Amino acid sequence: AVSDAGKTYTIQVVVTDGTFSAYLDLNISVYAPGTNTGTCTDDSFELNNNAQQASLVQPGVISGLSICDTPVSPIDTDWFALQLTPGLSLTATVTWNPSGQEINVRIAQATDNGVTYLTVGEGSSGSRSANYVVTEPGTYYVVVFGMGPEKYSEEYSLSMVMENPGTQCVQDTYEFA
């Protein structure tokens, strides 16, 4: 129900075979879908709300993006796909108006069972970054999402940088000897 928007419910699942027990807490957040109350327009990558709809992109900066709850995308989450090889470090940084609605970024990996989230962004209002060092080749996703239960209307830019950590020079005590 719309009156439940903003609430989070936890379901605890316990499975046992008589010897071992497994516990899982499943958190369900309730959001209020619907037409955005702001002046937001879906960006050119919509619909990209899940891994199957993710746009294949190259590292770099993409501007003019938006988390924008509209009739086309009632609860907008933006997914971008990259093909990565082992040893590369991927840093994804999302930036937006610091007085705007809170946004975050995750890095995920395609698996045989769907998608596994690997890391979530850290930072403060206006900028968050997530970093992951690739251990196996495959499809990885940068996922940008709103952090609150309200309808979203927030523009942002996304920077995706890949580096090979093995080729970075680290200054040591003999550097200037």
C-alpha positions as CSV (number, residue, x, y, z in Angstrom):
1,A,0.0,0.0,0.0
2,V,1.2,3.6,-0.7
3,S,0.8,4.2,3.1
4,D,3.7,1.7,3.6
5,A,6.1,3.7,1.4
6,G,9.3,4.4,3.3
7,K,9.0,1.4,5.6
8,T,11.3,-1.6,5.6
9,Y,10.1,-5.0,6.7
10,T,12.4,-7.9,7.7
11,I,11.6,-11.5,7.2
12,Q,13.9,-14.0,8.9
13,V,14.2,-17.4,7.3
14,V,15.6,-20.3,9.2
15,V,16.3,-23.7,7.6
16,T,17.7,-26.7,9.5
17,D,18.4,-30.3,8.8
18,G,18.5,-31.2,12.5
19,T,22.2,-30.7,12.8
20,F,23.0,-27.5,11.0
21,S,20.9,-24.3,10.8
22,A,21.1,-21.5,8.2
23,Y,19.7,-18.0,8.9
24,L,18.8,-15.4,6.4
25,D,17.4,-11.9,7.0
26,L,15.4,-10.6,4.0
27,N,14.9,-6.9,4.1
28,I,12.0,-5.6,2.0
29,S,11.8,-1.9,1.4
30,V,8.5,-0.4,0.2
31,Y,8.7,2.4,-2.4
32,A,6.0,4.7,-3.8
33,P,6.0,4.2,-7.6
34,G,4.3,6.7,-9.9
35,T,4.8,9.8,-11.9
36,N,7.6,12.0,-10.8
37,T,6.7,15.3,-9.1
38,G,9.9,17.0,-10.4
39,T,10.9,18.1,-13.8
40,C,13.0,15.0,-14.6
41,T,13.1,13.4,-18.0
42,D,14.2,9.8,-18.6
43,D,17.8,9.8,-19.9
44,S,18.7,8.3,-23.3
45,F,19.7,4.9,-21.7
46,E,16.2,4.1,-20.5
47,L,15.0,1.4,-20.1
48,N,18.0,0.1,-18.3
49,N,16.5,-0.9,-15.0
50,N,18.0,-4.4,-14.6
51,A,20.9,-6.5,-15.8
52,Q,19.0,-7.8,-18.9
53,Q,18.4,-4.2,-20.0
54,A,21.8,-2.8,-19.2
55,S,23.5,-0.8,-21.9
56,L,27.0,-1.9,-22.8
57,V,29.4,1.0,-22.2
58,Q,33.0,1.8,-22.3
59,P,35.0,3.4,-19.4
60,G,34.8,7.2,-19.2
61,V,32.4,9.9,-18.1
62,I,28.7,9.8,-19.0
63,S,26.9,13.1,-18.2
64,G,23.2,14.0,-18.5
65,L,22.0,10.9,-16.7
66,S,19.1,10.8,-14.3
67,I,17.4,8.7,-11.6
68,C,13.9,9.6,-12.7
69,D,10.7,7.9,-11.5
70,T,8.4,8.3,-14.5
71,P,5.5,6.2,-16.0
72,V,8.1,4.6,-18.2
73,S,10.3,3.7,-15.3
74,P,8.3,4.0,-12.0
75,I,11.2,3.0,-9.8
76,D,14.3,3.9,-11.7
77,T,17.6,2.1,-11.3
78,D,20.3,2.6,-14.0
79,W,22.4,-0.4,-15.0
80,F,25.5,-0.2,-17.2
81,A,27.4,-3.2,-18.5
82,L,31.2,-3.6,-19.0
83,Q,33.2,-6.5,-20.2
84,L,36.2,-6.8,-17.9
85,T,39.3,-9.0,-17.6
86,P,41.2,-10.1,-14.4
87,G,43.6,-7.7,-12.8
88,L,41.8,-4.6,-13.7
89,S,40.6,-2.2,-11.0
90,L,37.2,-0.6,-11.8
91,T,36.2,2.6,-9.9
92,A,32.7,3.9,-10.5
93,T,31.9,7.4,-9.2
94,V,28.5,9.0,-9.3
95,T,28.2,12.8,-8.8
96,W,25.1,14.9,-8.4
97,N,23.9,18.1,-6.7
98,P,24.9,17.7,-3.0
99,S,21.6,19.4,-1.9
100,G,19.6,17.0,-4.1
101,Q,18.2,13.5,-3.4
102,E,20.7,10.9,-2.2
103,I,22.2,8.5,-4.9
104,N,24.6,5.6,-4.6
105,V,26.5,3.2,-6.9
106,R,27.2,-0.5,-6.8
107,I,29.4,-2.8,-8.8
108,A,27.9,-6.2,-9.6
109,Q,28.9,-9.3,-11.6
110,A,26.9,-11.6,-13.9
111,T,26.9,-15.2,-12.6
112,D,25.3,-18.5,-13.6
113,N,22.6,-17.7,-11.0
114,G,21.9,-14.1,-12.0
115,V,23.8,-11.2,-10.5
116,T,26.1,-10.9,-7.4
117,Y,26.6,-7.5,-5.8
118,L,30.3,-7.0,-5.1
119,T,30.7,-3.6,-3.6
120,V,28.6,-0.5,-2.7
121,G,29.7,3.1,-3.0
122,E,31.1,5.2,-0.2
123,G,31.3,8.9,0.1
124,S,29.2,11.9,1.1
125,S,26.2,13.8,-0.3
126,G,27.1,14.8,-3.9
127,S,29.6,12.0,-4.6
128,R,30.0,8.3,-4.0
129,S,32.5,5.8,-5.4
130,A,32.7,2.0,-5.5
131,N,35.9,0.1,-6.4
132,Y,36.5,-3.5,-7.3
133,V,39.5,-5.5,-8.6
134,V,38.4,-8.0,-11.2
135,T,39.3,-11.6,-10.4
136,E,37.7,-13.4,-13.4
137,P,36.7,-12.4,-16.9
138,G,33.1,-11.6,-17.6
139,T,30.3,-9.1,-17.6
140,Y,30.2,-6.6,-14.7
141,Y,27.6,-3.9,-14.0
142,V,27.7,-0.5,-12.6
143,V,24.3,0.1,-10.9
144,V,23.1,3.6,-9.9
145,F,20.1,3.9,-7.6
146,G,18.2,6.3,-5.4
147,M,18.7,5.7,-1.6
148,G,15.3,6.9,-0.3
149,P,11.7,5.8,-0.6
150,E,10.5,9.0,-2.2
151,K,9.9,9.5,-5.9
152,Y,13.2,10.5,-7.6
153,S,14.0,13.3,-9.9
154,E,17.8,13.7,-9.8
155,E,20.4,14.3,-12.5
156,Y,23.8,12.8,-12.2
157,S,27.1,12.1,-14.0
158,L,28.9,8.7,-13.9
159,S,32.6,8.2,-14.2
160,M,34.0,4.7,-14.8
161,V,37.8,4.4,-14.6
162,M,39.7,1.1,-15.2
163,E,43.3,0.8,-14.1
164,N,45.8,-2.0,-14.0
165,P,47.1,-1.9,-10.4
166,G,50.1,-4.0,-11.3
167,T,51.5,-1.2,-13.5
168,Q,51.2,1.6,-10.9
169,C,54.4,2.9,-9.5
170,V,54.5,3.2,-5.7
171,Q,57.2,5.5,-4.3
172,D,59.6,3.6,-2.0
173,T,62.4,4.8,0.4
174,Y,65.0,4.4,-2.4
175,E,63.2,6.6,-4.9
176,F,65.5,9.6,-4.5
177,A,68.7,7.8,-3.4
